[in-house]
């Protein structure tokens, strides 16, 4: 006997799915967070691919394969693309998460 509410792709039933879950995210970036303190971009935070520093941004950005960058030295209100492992003592910056389906 057929299930009355079959599970759709991504394990969401028809009534729970939205266009982004069914069709994917259309843009290069799919999520952003404001950074405060130390934030690791591994595990459930994986996918950080850019930072937008505000005018008073501070802290250190660590790259996923080594090296670090002083956030206060980056041009303000500009998208800087990096493979971010973590940010320490971060303040006044937004981190953007990549849509891995778009290159």
C-alpha positions as CSV (number, residue, x, y, z in Angstrom):
1,X,0.0,0.0,0.0
2,X,1.4,3.4,-1.0
3,X,2.3,5.9,1.7
4,X,-0.2,8.8,1.8
5,X,2.6,11.4,2.3
6,X,5.7,10.1,0.6
7,X,9.0,11.7,1.6
8,X,10.4,14.1,-1.0
9,X,14.1,14.8,-1.7
10,X,16.0,16.2,1.4
11,X,13.7,14.2,3.7
12,X,10.9,16.8,3.8
13,X,7.3,16.0,3.2
14,X,5.3,18.0,0.7
15,X,3.9,20.3,3.3
16,X,7.3,21.0,4.9
17,X,9.4,21.6,1.8
18,X,10.2,25.1,0.5
19,X,11.6,26.1,-2.9
20,X,15.1,26.4,-1.6
21,X,15.1,22.9,-0.1
22,X,13.6,21.4,-3.3
23,X,15.4,23.4,-6.0
24,X,18.5,24.6,-4.3
25,X,19.9,28.1,-3.5
26,X,20.2,30.2,-6.6
27,X,23.0,32.6,-5.5
28,X,26.7,32.4,-4.7
29,X,26.0,33.0,-1.0
30,X,23.3,31.2,1.0
31,X,23.7,32.4,4.6
32,X,25.4,35.1,6.6
33,X,26.2,35.5,10.3
34,X,27.5,38.5,12.4
35,X,30.8,37.6,14.0
36,X,31.4,38.3,17.7
37,X,34.3,36.7,19.6
38,X,35.9,33.4,18.5
39,X,33.9,31.4,15.9
40,X,35.1,28.1,14.2
41,X,33.8,27.4,10.7
42,X,33.9,23.6,10.9
43,X,31.2,21.1,11.6
44,X,27.8,22.6,11.4
45,X,29.4,26.0,10.6
46,X,31.3,24.6,7.6
47,X,31.2,26.6,4.4
48,X,32.4,30.1,5.3
49,X,33.8,31.6,2.1
50,X,33.9,35.3,2.6
51,X,33.9,38.2,5.1
52,X,32.5,41.7,5.0
53,X,34.3,43.8,7.6
54,X,32.4,46.8,9.0
55,X,34.3,50.2,9.5
56,X,35.3,49.2,13.0
57,X,36.1,45.5,12.3
58,X,38.8,43.8,14.4
59,X,40.2,40.4,15.0
60,X,42.2,37.7,13.2
61,X,40.9,35.5,10.4
62,X,42.6,32.1,10.0
63,X,42.6,30.4,6.6
64,X,41.7,26.7,6.3
65,X,45.2,25.6,4.9
66,X,47.3,27.9,7.2
67,X,48.0,31.6,7.6
68,X,46.1,34.4,9.2
69,X,44.9,37.9,8.3
70,X,44.4,41.0,10.5
71,X,40.7,41.8,9.8
72,X,41.3,45.5,10.6
73,X,43.7,45.7,7.6
74,X,41.0,44.6,5.1
75,X,39.0,47.1,3.0
76,X,35.8,47.9,4.8
77,X,32.3,47.0,3.5
78,X,33.8,44.9,0.7
79,X,33.4,41.2,0.2
80,X,36.7,39.4,0.7
81,X,36.6,35.8,-0.4
82,X,38.7,33.4,1.7
83,X,38.4,29.8,2.9
84,X,37.9,30.6,6.6
85,X,38.7,28.1,9.3
86,X,38.1,30.4,12.3
87,X,37.9,34.0,13.4
88,X,39.3,35.0,16.8
89,X,38.4,38.2,18.7
90,X,36.2,39.0,15.8
91,X,33.9,42.0,16.0
92,X,31.8,44.0,13.5
93,X,32.1,41.7,10.5
94,X,29.7,39.5,8.5
95,X,30.7,36.1,7.3
96,X,29.1,34.7,4.2
97,X,28.5,31.0,3.6
98,X,29.0,29.6,0.1
99,X,26.4,27.8,-2.0
100,X,28.6,24.9,-3.0
101,X,26.4,24.2,-6.1
102,X,27.5,27.6,-7.6
103,X,31.2,28.1,-8.4
